Amino acid sequence: MAVLITLIAVTAGEIAGFNVVQGLGIGALPISILIGMGLAALPLTERLRAIDSAESVHRIAQKTLLQAGIVLFGFQLSLADLAAVGWQAVIADIITISVILPLGIWLGLKILKLPLSLAVLLAIGSAVCGAAAILATVPVLGKYLHDGESQQQQQQSTGLAVTAVALFGTLSVLLYPQIQHWFGLTNAVAGVYIGSTIHEVAQTMAATEAMNAATQHNAVIVKLLRVLMLAPVLLLLALWLQKKNTQNNPATQGQPARHKITVPGFILYFVAVVVLNTLLPYVVGNEWLQQARHIATQASMLFLALAMSALGLNIRWKHLVNAGFKPIILAVCLWLVLVFGGAILFSISQNLALI
């Protein structure tokens, strides 16, 4: 698994160096995801992922290396960059979550008649932060969900939701550079737009790799602000599920809420690195500082490339095929609202000088 992930990342880097690919504005990170997605469909990859030790390596690459890459990316930012994003970024994140989460649950339950767990997981994965939000929501669902679903059905819903948000988030990675051109979004506005509408933190890096550096900085900051909102969102979701459970089971009425909400620790490390990078020029010579930042940047790109390869390999095509059309319809609807609804909203805001 380690060799496979490394080969994907190296191959993606070579392909990204072709003039034709550079002309399309596609970097090595989205190519790593695409190659991984293609290999994920092979029976050999399926058998490899079934081995516990190989799956452990896959998880390390997809989660630990991704988080390390994001933290090291903080050496490219300062507190001034965080402040420059502005309050509009927070408003954009709040609007995204406030629209996508209830819309997804309503469409899934009322229109498509999906199981509650699948509707909630697809909605929160699209609204907040992809697979991380989905996996963080599973324990909450396990405590409050009593609608006849078995544990196995909830596990299938989890796998399907993770696969769907990974797939459509990857489509976003390929489309965002073109959408910025179609709607005439400035670099500053494009960064806020991408950060507030893309599914995964990793996909944020991939989508903006070939763009202006300021665009990538803004997108990452806005996306991480959205990830921070996962804690209050899960708290509100738990309260809603508890109320729904009480209505369906009067015997549980009056029982205290049971939920444990945590904030992803790597975000705190990221902020700490940004603060450190802001203070370093006052205590370290410029030459040493530039070398340290260069090493951190190279390490960040290496970790992210490996994480993208693992993310592509995480696609479970069998889950998508077996689930039928309804979950895909929900994922598509939410994706369209995020990508094109967001583009229209930001284009209007830019024309009105609101952002």
WOHUGI-V832620 format. One record per backbone hydrogen bond with DSSP energy under -0.5 kcal/mol. CO is the residue of the C=O (numbers start at 1). NH is the residue of the N-H. If there is no record, write none. Layout:
co->(CO:CO)
nh->(NH:NH)
This chain:
co->(1:2:3:4:5:6:7:8:9:10:11:12:13:14:15:18:19:20:21:21:22:25:27:28:29:30:31:32:33:34:35:36:37:38:39:42:43:44:45:46:48:51:52:53:54:55:56:57:58:59:59:60:63:64:65:66:67:68:69:70:71:72:73:74:78:79:80:81:82:82:83:86:86:87:88:89:90:91:92:93:94:95:96:97:99:100:101:102:103:104:105:106:106:107:107:108:115:116:117:118:119:120:121:122:123:124:124:125:129:129:130:131:132:133:134:135:137:138:139:140:141:144:150:151:152:153:154:155:156:157:158:159:160:161:162:163:164:165:166:167:168:169:170:171:172:173:175:175:176:177:178:179:180:180:181:186:187:188:189:190:191:192:193:194:194:200:201:202:203:204:205:206:208:212:213:214:215:216:217:218:219:220:221:222:223:224:225:227:228:229:230:231:232:233:234:235:236:237:238:239:240:241:242:243:244:245:249:250:252:257:259:264:264:265:265:266:267:268:269:270:271:272:273:274:275:276:277:279:280:280:285:286:287:288:289:290:291:292:293:294:295:296:297:298:299:300:301:302:303:304:305:306:307:308:309:310:311:312:315:316:316:317:318:319:320:321:324:325:326:327:328:329:330:331:332:333:334:335:336:336:337:338:339:340:341:342:343:344:345:346:347:348:349:349:350)
nh->(5:6:7:8:9:10:11:12:13:14:15:16:17:17:18:22:23:24:24:26:25:27:31:32:33:34:35:36:37:38:39:40:41:41:42:46:47:48:49:50:51:55:56:57:58:59:60:61:62:63:64:65:67:68:69:70:71:72:73:74:74:75:76:77:82:83:84:85:85:86:86:89:90:91:92:93:94:95:96:97:98:99:100:101:103:104:105:106:107:108:109:110:111:111:112:114:119:120:121:122:123:124:125:126:127:128:129:130:132:133:134:135:136:137:138:139:141:142:143:144:145:146:154:155:156:157:158:159:160:161:162:163:164:165:166:167:168:169:170:171:172:173:174:175:176:177:178:179:180:181:182:183:184:185:184:190:191:192:193:194:195:196:197:197:198:204:205:206:207:208:209:209:211:216:217:218:219:220:221:222:223:224:225:226:227:228:229:230:231:233:234:235:236:237:238:239:240:241:242:243:244:245:246:247:248:249:252:253:255:259:261:267:268:268:269:270:271:272:273:274:275:276:277:278:279:280:281:282:283:284:289:290:291:292:293:294:295:296:297:298:299:300:301:302:303:304:305:306:307:308:309:310:311:312:313:314:314:315:317:319:320:321:322:323:324:324:328:329:330:331:332:333:334:335:336:337:338:339:340:341:342:342:343:344:345:346:347:348:349:350:351:352:354:355:353)
